[in-house]
Amino acid sequence: MTTAANTTTIALLIVSLIILGWGYYRNRDLGKFGVLSWLQSAVLTIPWLLSFGALAAGTYINLAGILLLLVISSSLYIWLGTQVRIAAQDPEVAVKIAERMQQRQRKQPGKSTENALQDPAIAIESLTMPDADLSGIKSIFGIDTFYATETVAYQQGAIFKGNLRGEAATVHRRLTDKLASKVGDKYRLFLVADPEDRPVVVVLPKTNDPQPATIGQQILGAVMLVATIATSLEAMGVFLGFNFYEHTDRFREVLPLTLGVWTILTAHEIGHRVLAQMRRVKIGLPFFLPTGQIGSFGAITRFESLVPDRSTLFDIAFAGPATGGLISLVMLIVGLLLSQTGGGLEIPSQFFQGSILVGIIAKIVLGATINQATLSIHPLVVIGWLGLVVNALNLMPAGQLDGGRIVQAIYGRKTAQRSTLITLVILGFVAFFNPANLVIFYWLILVGFLQRALERPSLDEITEPNDTRAALGLLALFLMAATVIPFSPELAGKLGIGN
C-alpha cells in the first residue's frame, strides 16, 4: 500500500472510531438498552474496522478470515436485535426514551414525528393533547372511514388503533379534511402500518413538522460546496495527468471538465426541486459531498416539509438521478461519437471494462476500435461516465439515498431496511477486496454513518405507488447496477472490449 493510501486508511479508521465512541457516549445514559442498541449498530462495522486496521498495519486478513468475521458479526446483530426489543420493554427504559425524545423535540421538533411513526407500538402514555382537541379528533372517525377502537396518548399527540374501512388514499383524504374542520391547522394526520402491518392513525401537532436548516447548517452547506468545487478541480486535474494545486496556471484546462461535472450535479438537484415544487413539498439546501477521487458524490438533500404519500416520495427521489443520469448518458454518447475522429485524451482500452453499461455503449459506438491497446477519447466521455457513476452511487438502495427512498416508496419500510443492510454488506465486501479503491470505502463510511436511516414516513404510508412507478424504479436500480459493476476479464475478452 502506498503511503498516501495508508495515511488515508488510518485517518478513516480514526474517524470511524471517533464516531463509534460518540455513539456510545450518547447512548450510555439509557443503561443496558442504550449499550445494546449501540452494539447492534456497531457490530456490523467491526469486521471492516479489523480488516482495514490490519491493512494499515501492513498485513491482510484472508478470505476465510473475513467470511468468519462476517458470519459472527451477522449472528451477533440478529441476537442483539432480540435483546434490544426485550430491553425496550423495561418501564424505566421507556421513561428515559420518552424524556430523551422530549429533549430532542425541544431542539428539533420534527424528529419526534419520525420516531412515533416508525413504530407506533413504542408510544408512551405520558403527555397528552388538550382534552378539547382530543375530543374533536375522535369525532372525525366513523364506520365508513376508520373505526377507532383504542386510543394511545403520545406526547402532545395520539395514536388511534382500529379498522380501516375503504381505500387508504380516500380514507386519509377524508380524515384530513375532517381534522382541519374540527381543530384547524394545529395537527397532522398520518395513516401508517404498525409492526403487524395493521393500519393505524397517528395524529401529531404541527410543531413536529420538519424544520428549515439552521444558520449553522447553512454555513456547513456553504463550506461543503466550496470543498466540493475544490475537489472537482483536483479530480479533473488528475484525469488530465497533473496535480492542479501544483499547477494552478493550467486552470483553463480543468475548467471545461469541472463545468461539465457541475452541470450534471446541478441537473440532478434541479430534478429533485422541480418535482418537489410540483408536489408542494419543500426540500432543503443540498449538502454537496466532496471527494478527491471523482470530484463529488452528489449531495445530501433533506425534506423540510412532510411528504403526502409514497408516490410523491418516489417521484421526488426518482427525478434527480433520472435528470442527471439522462444528461450524463447524452454526454457519454456524444463524446464517443466525437471520439471516432480522435479526442485528445489517451487512455488504455481496458478503461472501458470498468462498467458494463459504459463498455457496451462504447462497443456499439466505437466498434472494433475499442479493442486497441489505447484510445483517444473526447473529454465528454469522461464527464458523462463520471456523471453516470455519481448518479448510480446515489441510486444504491440504502437509507436516505435516492435509491433507498425509491425502494421505501415502492416496497415499504421493512424491505427498505433489509435492502439498506444488504447494500452496506456488499459495499463492505467490495471495499475489503479492493483496498486501493478508496472511493468505495469512503462511500461506505458516508452511507453507513450519515444516510443509513430511512426517510420519515409519508402522511399516507399505506397507499402504494402504481405499477408504472414500480417498473421505473426497477429500471433505475438495474441501470445503477450495470453502471457500477465491471466486466469480468473473460466476458470482456469475448465481447472484444479492451485489449
Secondary structure, DSSP 8 states (H G I E B T S, - for coil): --HHHHHHHHHHHHHHHHHHHHHHHHHGGGHHHHHHHHHHHHHTTHHHHHHHHHHHTT----HHHHHHHHHHHHHHHHHHHHHHHHHTT-HHHHHHHHHHHHHHHHH-TTHHHHHHHH-GGG--SS----HHHHHHHHTT--TTSEEEEEEEEETTEEEEEEEE-S-HHHHHHHHHHHHHHHHTTSEEEEEEE-TTS-EEEEEEEGGGS-----HHHHHHHHHHHHHHHHHHHHHHHHHTTS-GGG-GGGHHHHHHHHHHHHHHHHHHHHHHHHHHHHTT--B---EEEEETTTEEEEEE--BSS---BHHHHHHHHHHHHHHHHHHHHHHHHHHHHHHTT--SEEEEGGGGGG-HHHHHHHHHHHGGGGGSSEEEE-HHHHHHHHHHHHHHHHTSSSTTSHHHHHHHHHH-HHHHHHHHHHHHHHHHHHHHH-TT-HHHHHHHHHHHHHS-S-----SB-SS---HHHHHHHHHHHHHHHHHHS---HHHHHHHT---
